[in-house]
Structure formats: C-alpha cells, structure tokens
Amino acid sequence: MRSSKTAMDNLKSMLVVPLSVTAAVTDDVIELPKQSEDAVQIDENLAPQFILAFCLAHGRRKFFEIFKFFDKECDFVLDIIGQVYMHDAHCKSKKYTPDQRLFYHQTHSAPLMQTLFLWLNNQLVYDLTEENNGLGQSVKYMLRNWRMLTTFLRVAGAPLDNNWAERAIKIVIRHRRNSLFYRTSHGAQVGDCLMGIIYTCQQNNVNAFDYLNTIQRHAISVAANPDLWLPWNYKQNVAELPELAQAA
C-alpha cells in the first residue's frame, strides 16, 4: 500500500483552483486581464491594471426584487436584459469566437442597451420616479456603473456576469462549513484536495466517484504521468490499457 504522503501528492497534482481574473482571450484582442465582479468601490490606483466588467445579473436582480411594487417599469428593464442574455446564449450555441461574439452583441444588443440607458436616464431627468425609492435606487445603480456593466459591448470575451465565479465560491464556502468537523489539519488538507477534484469532475461532466476509484487503482501510473490522468482525459488512458479497462 502506498503511503498517505504519496497519495496526497497525487491528489495535489490534480487540484484545479478557479481563478478570479480571466486571462486575455487572445493576445491580439486583449492585452490586459478582465475582472468580472459586483459593482463595489474600486481603488483608483488598481483600476488601470484591469478591464473592469461588472455583473449585469446583479443589476437585473435589483429590478427583479422590486417587481411587485413597480411591475411595468421592471418588466421593461427585465425584458431588455433578457433579450441581451438570449443573444449571448445564441453566441454560445453557435460557438462564436470572442470577436464574432463581440460583433454580434454590438449589432443586436447595443441598440437594446442604448434604449435602456435612455429610459433609465429619463426616469431621473424628468422626475418619472422618486430617486430614493426602490426603483430610483435601482436606476441609479445601473447608471452609476453603466460603463462597467456594458464592457461586453466593447471588449471581446468580456462576460455578461460573474455567476460562474459565485457558483465556484459557494463550493468553497460549503466545504469550509464542513471542515469544522475535521479532526486534524491533515484531514482538512485532504478534504481540500478532494473538493478541488470533485468540483473539477463536475465541471467536466465526469463521475467523480468513478474517477477517484480509478486513480486509486492505478496510483503508480498516476504518479508517473499525472497529466494523463486528469478528469477530462483519464478515460482515454483506461481504454488504451487492457488491464485497466478490465479493472474499471
């Protein structure tokens, strides 16, 4: 039986840590990293280092939460943002490149967002809503962060929201809660590695139980060539080795 230290090394080699900053899509499109986040206060000294893309879903949520009080106004906003998301889904289904996606949004989503901007602006300019009520606060939020909320109309590859990052954070938070019951720090460390592996399997539509059993059966091969036994390519190696296929 292999030592726990070796097993830990095997697990560590396969741990995938999600990044909070998305790398440039291509060097000729974007030279700076993009950071998608909620509309929080940004240090002016740090801002030039990033292309800021605020979360459009958070802007939408502010109107969704007050829908029962301002149904007509919120329905207008939600409908426009919904169409923008439909356009983004179309780009994903067609597997557009970042440049193709940008052109599609500029053609189809930019007019919608311009209409929304004028509507939001008119709500305050012509006193169509009280600026301190729920609707007014939501309108001011959108206008205050408009440029960052519409980065996807100017930068190839910029996301509409950061929902993927929030989903990843929830996995970590859930694990932190469960970690209160680990008896030792070593046990918690093993749990951290397992969390990363299981989440990586989930993101690659791989059965985590099958994957973990397979790499334990063939720990020697995994230690020798860990890059060939990752969640997204381990089945190919199992199929190529008859003895492994029988064991699996």
BALOBA-1460 file (C-alpha; in Angstrom, 3 decimals):
// residues 248
<rec num="1" residu="m" x="0.000" y="0.000" z="0.000"/>
<rec num="2" residu="r" x="1.333" y="3.405" z="-0.917"/>
<rec num="3" residu="s" x="1.960" y="5.945" z="1.818"/>
<rec num="4" residu="s" x="-0.536" y="8.693" z="2.617"/>
<rec num="5" residu="k" x="2.080" y="11.266" z="1.606"/>
<rec num="6" residu="t" x="2.309" y="9.826" z="-1.906"/>
<rec num="7" residu="a" x="-1.466" y="9.677" z="-2.167"/>
<rec num="8" residu="m" x="-1.637" y="13.311" z="-1.091"/>
<rec num="9" residu="d" x="0.910" y="14.292" z="-3.739"/>
<rec num="10" residu="n" x="-1.190" y="12.537" z="-6.365"/>
<rec num="11" residu="l" x="-4.268" y="14.432" z="-5.279"/>
<rec num="12" residu="k" x="-2.461" y="17.766" z="-5.189"/>
<rec num="13" residu="s" x="-1.217" y="17.301" z="-8.730"/>
<rec num="14" residu="m" x="-4.815" y="17.165" z="-9.939"/>
<rec num="15" residu="l" x="-6.224" y="20.022" z="-7.887"/>
<rec num="16" residu="v" x="-7.699" y="22.791" z="-10.021"/>
<rec num="17" residu="v" x="-8.111" y="26.185" z="-8.362"/>
<rec num="18" residu="p" x="-10.587" y="28.576" z="-10.064"/>
<rec num="19" residu="l" x="-9.113" y="31.996" z="-10.832"/>
<rec num="20" residu="s" x="-10.891" y="35.262" z="-10.054"/>
<rec num="21" residu="v" x="-9.284" y="37.033" z="-13.007"/>
<rec num="22" residu="t" x="-9.951" y="35.784" z="-16.518"/>
<rec num="23" residu="a" x="-6.920" y="35.758" z="-18.796"/>
<rec num="24" residu="a" x="-6.940" y="37.502" z="-22.146"/>
<rec num="25" residu="v" x="-8.758" y="35.590" z="-24.875"/>
<rec num="26" residu="t" x="-6.097" y="36.215" z="-27.479"/>
<rec num="27" residu="d" x="-3.087" y="38.483" z="-27.422"/>
<rec num="28" residu="d" x="-4.267" y="40.436" z="-30.443"/>
<rec num="29" residu="v" x="-7.703" y="41.072" z="-28.936"/>
<rec num="30" residu="i" x="-6.996" y="41.904" z="-25.291"/>
<rec num="31" residu="e" x="-3.661" y="42.585" z="-23.675"/>
<rec num="32" residu="l" x="-4.996" y="43.136" z="-20.161"/>
<rec num="33" residu="p" x="-6.803" y="40.654" z="-17.917"/>
<rec num="34" residu="k" x="-10.529" y="41.082" z="-17.370"/>
<rec num="35" residu="q" x="-12.061" y="41.110" z="-13.919"/>
<rec num="36" residu="s" x="-15.787" y="40.479" z="-13.635"/>
<rec num="37" residu="e" x="-17.245" y="41.431" z="-10.288"/>
<rec num="38" residu="d" x="-20.041" y="43.127" z="-8.430"/>
<rec num="39" residu="a" x="-20.204" y="46.904" z="-8.575"/>
<rec num="40" residu="v" x="-18.090" y="47.596" z="-5.497"/>
<rec num="41" residu="q" x="-15.795" y="50.501" z="-4.700"/>
<rec num="42" residu="i" x="-12.647" y="50.160" z="-6.814"/>
<rec num="43" residu="d" x="-9.269" y="51.558" z="-5.810"/>
<rec num="44" residu="e" x="-8.419" y="54.122" z="-8.495"/>
<rec num="45" residu="n" x="-4.762" y="53.076" z="-8.368"/>
<rec num="46" residu="l" x="-5.690" y="49.484" z="-9.205"/>
<rec num="47" residu="a" x="-8.347" y="50.169" z="-11.829"/>
<rec num="48" residu="p" x="-5.900" y="50.910" z="-14.713"/>
<rec num="49" residu="q" x="-4.470" y="47.401" z="-14.326"/>
<rec num="50" residu="f" x="-7.755" y="45.756" z="-15.255"/>
<rec num="51" residu="i" x="-10.535" y="45.857" z="-17.790"/>
<rec num="52" residu="l" x="-13.497" y="46.025" z="-15.434"/>
<rec num="53" residu="a" x="-16.650" y="44.115" z="-16.309"/>
<rec num="54" residu="f" x="-19.365" y="44.405" z="-13.669"/>
<rec num="55" residu="c" x="-22.051" y="41.779" z="-13.228"/>
<rec num="56" residu="l" x="-25.146" y="42.537" z="-15.324"/>
<rec num="57" residu="a" x="-27.067" y="39.840" z="-13.451"/>
<rec num="58" residu="h" x="-26.752" y="41.877" z="-10.252"/>
<rec num="59" residu="g" x="-28.193" y="44.910" z="-11.989"/>
<rec num="60" residu="r" x="-31.064" y="42.782" z="-13.250"/>
<rec num="61" residu="r" x="-31.660" y="41.338" z="-9.786"/>
<rec num="62" residu="k" x="-32.281" y="44.783" z="-8.311"/>
<rec num="63" residu="f" x="-35.276" y="45.231" z="-10.615"/>
<rec num="64" residu="f" x="-36.453" y="41.656" z="-10.159"/>
<rec num="65" residu="e" x="-36.595" y="42.105" z="-6.389"/>
<rec num="66" residu="i" x="-38.911" y="45.140" z="-6.615"/>
<rec num="67" residu="f" x="-41.082" y="43.805" z="-9.447"/>
<rec num="68" residu="k" x="-44.237" y="43.548" z="-7.330"/>
<rec num="69" residu="f" x="-44.014" y="47.257" z="-6.477"/>
<rec num="70" residu="f" x="-43.095" y="48.603" z="-9.940"/>
<rec num="71" residu="d" x="-44.272" y="45.878" z="-12.290"/>
<rec num="72" residu="k" x="-44.494" y="47.897" z="-15.532"/>
<rec num="73" residu="e" x="-41.156" y="49.627" z="-15.130"/>
<rec num="74" residu="c" x="-39.339" y="46.491" z="-14.024"/>
<rec num="75" residu="d" x="-40.913" y="44.422" z="-16.779"/>
<rec num="76" residu="f" x="-39.437" y="46.820" z="-19.335"/>
<rec num="77" residu="v" x="-35.937" y="46.531" z="-17.855"/>
<rec num="78" residu="l" x="-36.090" y="42.768" z="-17.366"/>
<rec num="79" residu="d" x="-37.304" y="42.236" z="-20.923"/>
<rec num="80" residu="i" x="-34.386" y="44.153" z="-22.426"/>
<rec num="81" residu="i" x="-31.772" y="42.417" z="-20.284"/>
<rec num="82" residu="g" x="-33.438" y="39.096" z="-21.066"/>
<rec num="83" residu="q" x="-33.008" y="39.726" z="-24.785"/>
<rec num="84" residu="v" x="-29.326" y="40.503" z="-24.248"/>
<rec num="85" residu="y" x="-28.892" y="37.162" z="-22.485"/>
<rec num="86" residu="m" x="-30.710" y="35.446" z="-25.342"/>
<rec num="87" residu="h" x="-28.187" y="36.967" z="-27.732"/>
<rec num="88" residu="d" x="-25.339" y="35.699" z="-25.577"/>
<rec num="89" residu="a" x="-26.878" y="32.221" z="-25.486"/>
<rec num="90" residu="h" x="-27.097" y="32.332" z="-29.282"/>
<rec num="91" residu="c" x="-23.381" y="33.119" z="-29.481"/>
<rec num="92" residu="k" x="-22.581" y="30.173" z="-27.221"/>
<rec num="93" residu="s" x="-24.780" y="27.788" z="-29.194"/>
<rec num="94" residu="k" x="-23.080" y="28.843" z="-32.429"/>
<rec num="95" residu="k" x="-19.654" y="28.607" z="-30.762"/>
<rec num="96" residu="y" x="-18.685" y="32.079" z="-31.910"/>
<rec num="97" residu="t" x="-15.158" y="33.297" z="-31.361"/>
<rec num="98" residu="p" x="-14.721" y="36.237" z="-28.949"/>
<rec num="99" residu="d" x="-14.524" y="38.637" z="-31.900"/>
<rec num="100" residu="q" x="-17.624" y="37.160" z="-33.533"/>
<rec num="101" residu="r" x="-19.492" y="37.349" z="-30.232"/>
<rec num="102" residu="l" x="-18.457" y="40.978" z="-29.789"/>
<rec num="103" residu="f" x="-19.687" y="41.873" z="-33.280"/>
<rec num="104" residu="y" x="-22.983" y="40.068" z="-32.671"/>
<rec num="105" residu="h" x="-23.571" y="41.925" z="-29.402"/>
<rec num="106" residu="q" x="-22.627" y="45.245" z="-30.968"/>
<rec num="107" residu="t" x="-25.127" y="44.586" z="-33.742"/>
<rec num="108" residu="h" x="-28.028" y="43.177" z="-31.728"/>
<rec num="109" residu="s" x="-27.502" y="44.052" z="-28.059"/>
<rec num="110" residu="a" x="-26.054" y="47.567" z="-28.309"/>
<rec num="111" residu="p" x="-29.325" y="49.126" z="-29.596"/>
<rec num="112" residu="l" x="-31.210" y="47.445" z="-26.749"/>
<rec num="113" residu="m" x="-28.768" y="48.698" z="-24.144"/>
<rec num="114" residu="q" x="-28.873" y="52.200" z="-25.636"/>
<rec num="115" residu="t" x="-32.660" y="52.163" z="-25.327"/>
<rec num="116" residu="l" x="-32.345" y="51.016" z="-21.728"/>
<rec num="117" residu="f" x="-29.807" y="53.745" z="-20.948"/>
<rec num="118" residu="l" x="-32.096" y="56.465" z="-22.299"/>
<rec num="119" residu="w" x="-35.029" y="55.065" z="-20.336"/>
<rec num="120" residu="l" x="-33.027" y="54.913" z="-17.107"/>
<rec num="121" residu="n" x="-31.725" y="58.426" z="-17.608"/>
<rec num="122" residu="n" x="-35.201" y="59.798" z="-18.314"/>
<rec num="123" residu="q" x="-36.532" y="58.333" z="-15.070"/>
<rec num="124" residu="l" x="-34.355" y="60.768" z="-13.128"/>
<rec num="125" residu="v" x="-34.075" y="63.704" z="-15.524"/>
<rec num="126" residu="y" x="-37.850" y="64.072" z="-15.891"/>
<rec num="127" residu="d" x="-38.683" y="63.004" z="-12.321"/>
<rec num="128" residu="l" x="-40.609" y="59.966" z="-13.515"/>
<rec num="129" residu="t" x="-39.657" y="58.158" z="-10.336"/>
<rec num="130" residu="e" x="-38.553" y="59.148" z="-6.867"/>
<rec num="131" residu="e" x="-34.798" y="58.698" z="-6.804"/>
<rec num="132" residu="n" x="-34.738" y="57.426" z="-3.221"/>
<rec num="133" residu="n" x="-37.381" y="54.705" z="-3.544"/>
<rec num="134" residu="g" x="-36.649" y="51.149" z="-4.636"/>
<rec num="135" residu="l" x="-36.955" y="51.880" z="-8.338"/>
<rec num="136" residu="g" x="-34.900" y="55.052" z="-8.110"/>
<rec num="137" residu="q" x="-32.111" y="53.275" z="-6.251"/>
<rec num="138" residu="s" x="-32.043" y="50.519" z="-8.872"/>
<rec num="139" residu="v" x="-31.942" y="53.080" z="-11.684"/>
<rec num="140" residu="k" x="-29.068" y="54.966" z="-10.055"/>
<rec num="141" residu="y" x="-27.144" y="51.723" z="-9.560"/>
<rec num="142" residu="m" x="-27.356" y="50.956" z="-13.274"/>
<rec num="143" residu="l" x="-26.430" y="54.474" z="-14.376"/>
<rec num="144" residu="r" x="-23.586" y="54.798" z="-11.886"/>
<rec num="145" residu="n" x="-21.958" y="51.602" z="-13.157"/>
<rec num="146" residu="w" x="-23.137" y="51.731" z="-16.759"/>
<rec num="147" residu="r" x="-19.745" y="51.659" z="-18.448"/>
<rec num="148" residu="m" x="-18.573" y="48.613" z="-16.482"/>
<rec num="149" residu="l" x="-21.926" y="46.868" z="-16.946"/>
<rec num="150" residu="t" x="-21.577" y="47.208" z="-20.726"/>
<rec num="151" residu="t" x="-17.951" y="46.129" z="-21.119"/>
<rec num="152" residu="f" x="-19.183" y="43.179" z="-23.178"/>
<rec num="153" residu="l" x="-20.118" y="45.681" z="-25.924"/>
<rec num="154" residu="r" x="-16.522" y="46.929" z="-26.232"/>
<rec num="155" residu="v" x="-14.189" y="44.093" z="-25.226"/>
<rec num="156" residu="a" x="-14.026" y="40.724" z="-26.969"/>
<rec num="157" residu="g" x="-14.573" y="37.913" z="-24.498"/>
<rec num="158" residu="a" x="-15.893" y="40.087" z="-21.668"/>
<rec num="159" residu="p" x="-18.592" y="38.173" z="-19.734"/>
<rec num="160" residu="l" x="-22.088" y="39.456" z="-19.007"/>
<rec num="161" residu="d" x="-21.823" y="38.422" z="-15.378"/>
<rec num="162" residu="n" x="-19.698" y="36.576" z="-12.848"/>
<rec num="163" residu="n" x="-22.220" y="33.861" z="-11.981"/>
<rec num="164" residu="w" x="-19.674" y="31.138" z="-12.719"/>
<rec num="165" residu="a" x="-17.319" y="32.588" z="-10.093"/>
<rec num="166" residu="e" x="-20.072" y="32.834" z="-7.494"/>
<rec num="167" residu="r" x="-21.030" y="29.216" z="-8.084"/>
<rec num="168" residu="a" x="-17.399" y="28.222" z="-7.544"/>
<rec num="169" residu="i" x="-17.217" y="30.267" z="-4.338"/>
<rec num="170" residu="k" x="-20.296" y="28.502" z="-2.974"/>
<rec num="171" residu="i" x="-18.446" y="25.190" z="-3.270"/>
<rec num="172" residu="v" x="-15.604" y="26.599" z="-1.173"/>
<rec num="173" residu="i" x="-17.997" y="28.065" z="1.409"/>
<rec num="174" residu="r" x="-19.823" y="24.754" z="1.751"/>
<rec num="175" residu="h" x="-16.517" y="22.966" z="2.190"/>
<rec num="176" residu="r" x="-15.434" y="25.495" z="4.821"/>
<rec num="177" residu="r" x="-18.579" y="24.749" z="6.802"/>
<rec num="178" residu="n" x="-17.954" y="21.012" z="6.584"/>
<rec num="179" residu="s" x="-14.291" y="21.462" z="7.500"/>
<rec num="180" residu="l" x="-15.264" y="22.454" z="11.039"/>
<rec num="181" residu="f" x="-15.633" y="18.755" z="11.731"/>
<rec num="182" residu="y" x="-12.213" y="17.567" z="10.560"/>
<rec num="183" residu="r" x="-10.214" y="16.157" z="13.432"/>
<rec num="184" residu="t" x="-6.778" y="17.247" z="12.202"/>
<rec num="185" residu="s" x="-5.328" y="19.827" z="9.826"/>
<rec num="186" residu="h" x="-4.049" y="16.957" z="7.694"/>
<rec num="187" residu="g" x="-7.585" y="15.641" z="7.313"/>
<rec num="188" residu="a" x="-8.754" y="19.118" z="6.314"/>
<rec num="189" residu="q" x="-5.960" y="19.299" z="3.745"/>
<rec num="190" residu="v" x="-7.069" y="16.015" z="2.209"/>
<rec num="191" residu="g" x="-10.610" y="17.378" z="2.166"/>
<rec num="192" residu="d" x="-9.418" y="20.487" z="0.318"/>
<rec num="193" residu="c" x="-7.804" y="18.350" z="-2.369"/>
<rec num="194" residu="l" x="-10.885" y="16.175" z="-2.721"/>
<rec num="195" residu="m" x="-13.081" y="19.254" z="-3.016"/>
<rec num="196" residu="g" x="-10.971" y="20.559" z="-5.891"/>
<rec num="197" residu="i" x="-11.001" y="17.213" z="-7.672"/>
<rec num="198" residu="i" x="-14.740" y="16.660" z="-7.259"/>
<rec num="199" residu="y" x="-15.568" y="20.158" z="-8.485"/>
<rec num="200" residu="t" x="-13.239" y="19.728" z="-11.463"/>
<rec num="201" residu="c" x="-15.026" y="16.476" z="-12.311"/>
<rec num="202" residu="q" x="-18.360" y="18.251" z="-12.070"/>
<rec num="203" residu="q" x="-17.226" y="20.975" z="-14.453"/>
<rec num="204" residu="n" x="-16.101" y="18.337" z="-16.958"/>
<rec num="205" residu="n" x="-19.235" y="16.151" z="-16.662"/>
<rec num="206" residu="v" x="-17.220" y="13.304" z="-15.153"/>
<rec num="207" residu="n" x="-18.436" y="10.894" z="-12.478"/>
<rec num="208" residu="a" x="-16.246" y="11.843" z="-9.515"/>
<rec num="209" residu="f" x="-16.787" y="8.502" z="-7.745"/>
<rec num="210" residu="d" x="-15.613" y="6.567" z="-10.806"/>
<rec num="211" residu="y" x="-12.664" y="8.908" z="-11.301"/>
<rec num="212" residu="l" x="-11.418" y="8.694" z="-7.710"/>
<rec num="213" residu="n" x="-11.693" y="4.903" z="-7.708"/>
<rec num="214" residu="t" x="-9.811" y="4.660" z="-10.998"/>
<rec num="215" residu="i" x="-6.852" y="6.799" z="-9.934"/>
<rec num="216" residu="q" x="-6.566" y="4.882" z="-6.660"/>
<rec num="217" residu="r" x="-6.450" y="1.559" z="-8.509"/>
<rec num="218" residu="h" x="-3.648" y="2.842" z="-10.708"/>
<rec num="219" residu="a" x="-1.787" y="5.152" z="-8.332"/>
<rec num="220" residu="i" x="1.620" y="4.152" z="-9.738"/>
<rec num="221" residu="s" x="0.661" y="5.167" z="-13.277"/>
<rec num="222" residu="v" x="-0.936" y="8.363" z="-11.966"/>
<rec num="223" residu="a" x="2.224" y="9.312" z="-10.065"/>
<rec num="224" residu="a" x="4.389" y="8.630" z="-13.126"/>
<rec num="225" residu="n" x="2.235" y="10.623" z="-15.585"/>
<rec num="226" residu="p" x="-0.322" y="12.735" z="-13.685"/>
<rec num="227" residu="d" x="-1.082" y="14.886" z="-16.724"/>
<rec num="228" residu="l" x="-2.509" y="11.795" z="-18.461"/>
<rec num="229" residu="w" x="-4.889" y="11.022" z="-15.599"/>
<rec num="230" residu="l" x="-6.860" y="14.231" z="-15.274"/>
<rec num="231" residu="p" x="-10.677" y="14.155" z="-15.126"/>
<rec num="232" residu="w" x="-11.040" y="15.165" z="-18.770"/>
<rec num="233" residu="n" x="-8.651" y="12.588" z="-20.259"/>
<rec num="234" residu="y" x="-8.324" y="9.630" z="-17.864"/>
<rec num="235" residu="k" x="-10.940" y="7.510" z="-19.667"/>
<rec num="236" residu="q" x="-8.827" y="7.536" z="-22.803"/>
<rec num="237" residu="n" x="-5.912" y="6.031" z="-20.876"/>
<rec num="238" residu="v" x="-8.137" y="3.395" z="-19.300"/>
<rec num="239" residu="a" x="-9.407" y="2.384" z="-22.732"/>
<rec num="240" residu="e" x="-5.882" y="2.135" z="-24.146"/>
<rec num="241" residu="l" x="-4.670" y="-0.235" z="-21.431"/>
<rec num="242" residu="p" x="-6.471" y="-3.622" z="-21.467"/>
<rec num="243" residu="e" x="-5.668" y="-4.443" z="-17.862"/>
<rec num="244" residu="l" x="-7.016" y="-1.081" z="-16.760"/>
<rec num="245" residu="a" x="-10.179" y="-1.471" z="-18.792"/>
<rec num="246" residu="q" x="-10.880" y="-4.805" z="-17.087"/>
<rec num="247" residu="a" x="-10.305" y="-3.308" z="-13.644"/>
<rec num="248" residu="a" x="-12.578" y="-0.334" z="-14.412"/>
